[in-house]
Amino acid sequence: MAGQQKLKAPGSKNKIELFSGTYFGACTLGGIIACGPTHTSVTPLDLVKCRRQVDPKIYTSNLSAWSSIYRAEGIRGVFFGWSPTFIGYSFQGAGKYGFYEVFKYFYGDRWFPNTNKTVVYLAASASAEFLADIALCPWEAIKVRMQTTLPPYAHNLREGWSKVVAQEGISGLYKGLYPLWGRQIPYTMVKFATFEEAVAQIYRTLGKPKESYNALQQTGVSFLGGYIAGIGCAVVSHPADVMVSKLNSDRKAGESAAAAMSRIYGNIGFAGLWNGLGVRIVMIGTLTAFQWLIYDSFKVYLGLPTTGGH
């Protein structure tokens, strides 16, 4: 993977030195912009998905769910849980994209320059997500509790944080960390490695090098590659996503994570791990596509090259 330093953004000169501290800082900011707002925008889908994972019979369809929630609570109810979503996934986006660029550079260019690119993508994304999830976990715990309990465990982020800490201490905010890693690390490995490979394959299919296309065309490739990656992400991580929802809403006091997961699996079975998959494919496919579009558009705006395809 040597030689990445020669990459140029389409139609511009680099204003930021590649792989400098400023570059990695810019990528971190790009991750915040890409993840925080996009995850928040699909809160209505996430709300219904989480509730149907915990109780498959609660709604007959997504449309009936939104209609029922809107009639009872208005638009605020449809976007219930948006604040921990926005904060949590902004932190996660910072770590996911920022650390991915750091680890990809060090693993691929500095420490193991002759390593297969796909191995580098997988290792870099797994390392980045491991750290990003530590920042995400408290906010995800509050979000899931708010969204999956009726009446709600808490009506806002501040109330949710206070209740968890008062009842369980700070450790209560991290009781879903292991299943979160189990969900998010495979998800991110697929997200980044599939994206990088999909983008490279798109350019090979088009028959011309990436540098011969303008910024709009390159970000269009990023969007398509992101959607392809998103579908794989949804499928690979869905069973763990169901378990995270169940664990945060149904774990008994003093119960270990392993015991809780064993009990929950005994109740729902293998089929139950796939509740809500269709909704999640639509949600994650769209989400991932727009995240890569926003992230690479931000990089182009700063005079940096888009991700992948080299």
Beta strands, then each sheet from edge to edge (+ up, - down):
end
